[in-house]
Amino acid sequence: MKASSRLRGFVKLRPEVEGVLQRVGLDTWDLLLVDVTGLWVRDEFRSEEEAREACRSLGVPCHDGWDDPRMARRMNGRDHWGTAEGQRRAL
């Protein structure tokens, strides 16, 4: 499965994007793409391999869950409610 146009657009427009892969159900995987400023976008995949292939096709590093504390700090570092450019809901 190829990456969606939404994921491709995010990677094109945002700096230093990295992916976080996490299982969210029996047959569902989430791929979150997070940029260096803490903005993010997500998409669901039917398998871990499909999500990894999307990362490869986008040319972004893929992390297994939140194993890298740097990624959690990146995601939580932005004040989404206190700034005008904050992201208040999933896209």
N, C-alpha and C positions, 0 to 999 in steps of 0.2 A: 504494500500500500504506500502510495506516495504521500508526502506531506501536503496538507491542505493549503489553499492559497492564503488563508489567514495566517498560518504558521510561516509560510514563505515571506509574506509581507512584513511580518514582525521582525524576522531575521534581517531583512534588507534595510529596515528603517531604524533598528535599535542597536546600540553599541554593546559589544562583548556578551553576546547571548550564549547561555549554556542551558542544557536540558536536565530535568529531573524526572526520572521514571519511577512510577509507583503503582502497585497493584491496588485496585479499588473494588474488586468484585471477583467472583469466580472466574469469569472470562473477560474481564475488562481491565485495561491498563490506562493510566493517565500519563501524558507527557506534558509537563509544564516547561515552558521556555521562559527564562528569567533573564532580563538584561542587567547591566551593571548598576542601574539606578533603582532596581527593585520592581520595575513594571514587569508584568507577566501575561502570558496567554496560555491556554491549555486546550488539549484535544484528547479525545478518547480513541483507543485502539482495541482491536479484538484479541491481540496477542502481544507479548513482550517483543517478539522479533519484528512485528510490524512497526512498533514504536521505535525500536532501535534503528530500523531501516530509515524511518523518517528523519531521525537525527543525523544519520550518515548522509542522507541526500541533502540535508540542509547545511552540512559541514560544521555542526556544533558538537561540543563535547557532551556526553551523556553520563549522568551520575545515577547510580542505583539508590533510589530513595534519597533520604537526607543524610547520607553518609559523610558528606563534606560539610562541616560546620560553617564554612565560608558561604555556602549557598543559602543556608537558613538566615544568616546575618544579612545577606544581600536582600532576600525576600522581605525580611521584617524591618529593614532599615528605613524604609520610606514611610512617612506619615500620610497615609492615603486619605484620611478624613480631614487632616488639618491643612492640606495644601490644595490649590486649585487643580493641579495636574494629577492628583491622587486617583487611583483606580478603586472604585467603590463596589464593583461587582464583577463577577466572571463574565467574560465576553463570549 
